[in-house]
Amino acid sequence: MTGTRRDLMGTARRGIAAIRGWFRVDPRRAIPAVAALALVLVQITYPLSAGGTRDRITVVVVVLSAATAMAHAVTTRGLRWAGGFFVIVSGLGLAAEIIGTATGFPFGSYAYAVDRLGPALADVPLAVPLAWTGGLYPIWVVAGMLVSDRHQGGPSDVPNAQSPKPRTATIAGQTGLLSGSNVRRVGLFVLGAVGWDLFLDPQMVADGQWTWAVTDAGLPGLPEIPYTNYVGWALVAVFMAVLLTLLDRLLAPPRDPSMAVPVAVFGWTWLGSTLAHAVFLGLPASAIWGFAGLGLLGIPLFLRARAGRHAF
């Protein structure tokens, strides 16, 4: 027992030392890390709440997810890139939602609940475009990591006198727009976006945040969400990914290559949502579909990390 306790304490000390070293590389890493921790803590309270309290928690979760994404983007890519990401993802997301609720294209016919998620524009709660940014930023980062053959974010990536330019976790800015790596990243991003919605839509529909006109033409176990929704998500995600690829080409690569925070948020979203849907929210079908959908990125990422191809 004493030996086991000594081993655990040694592991804990090494872990703490590694975390301290990670922060010492760039103290600004603490900003998105703290935001991500707050996000996780608030999300844990969601299954324990109901009614108006749950609505308020939903809004706080959305704000914290967007804040975490933007904090990491600003501290690693700079204000211009972060602003560009926000305009592209939240801007296109809002436009798609306004068009979608008004015309039924591209997602299908649906409507948001009134006065539950705060102020709205054209019947779309303003929390919704923030959710697009908070949810899709980790997916964009992970998609970039999966198409990159470089070792990511290790100590040798820290700028110094011998290495004036940090290596980057994305390669969009270093290759042609229609290169195989960029096309693969767009494809992975689209799969990840749809995979995330396999969690998001069932959860929000079950909570009454929006309703669909067609409720019997969906995936097995999720008939209340029509297939057209996922087609719409894929279409919008393609446009977003192409514009984000252009953004990467126009602006400088990351000054800090660490992707630990968005990777952690991605993993928490994937595995945490699977657990919450299966155990706490009574949504076993979306637990299975969501796990499989985001797993198209999560499993390869895990295997690469296990093989030592990525350090965060």
Buried (B, 14 or more C-beta within 10 A) or exposed (E): EEEEEEEEEEEEEEEEEEEEEBEEBBEBBEBBBBBBBBBBEBBEEBBEEEEEEBBBBBBBBBBBBBBBBBBBBBBBBBEEBBBBBBEBBBBBBBBBBBBBBEEBEBBBBBEBBEEBBBEBEEEBBBBBBBBBBBBBBBBBBBBBBBBBEBBBBBEEBBBEEEEEEBBBBBBBBEBEEEBEBBBEBBBBBBBBBBBBBBBBBBBBBBBEBBBBEBEEBBBEBBBBBBEBBBBBBBBBBBEBBBBBBBBBBEBEBBBBBBBBBBBBBBBBBBBBBBEBBBEEBEBEBBBBBBBBBBBBBBEBBBEBBEEEBBBB
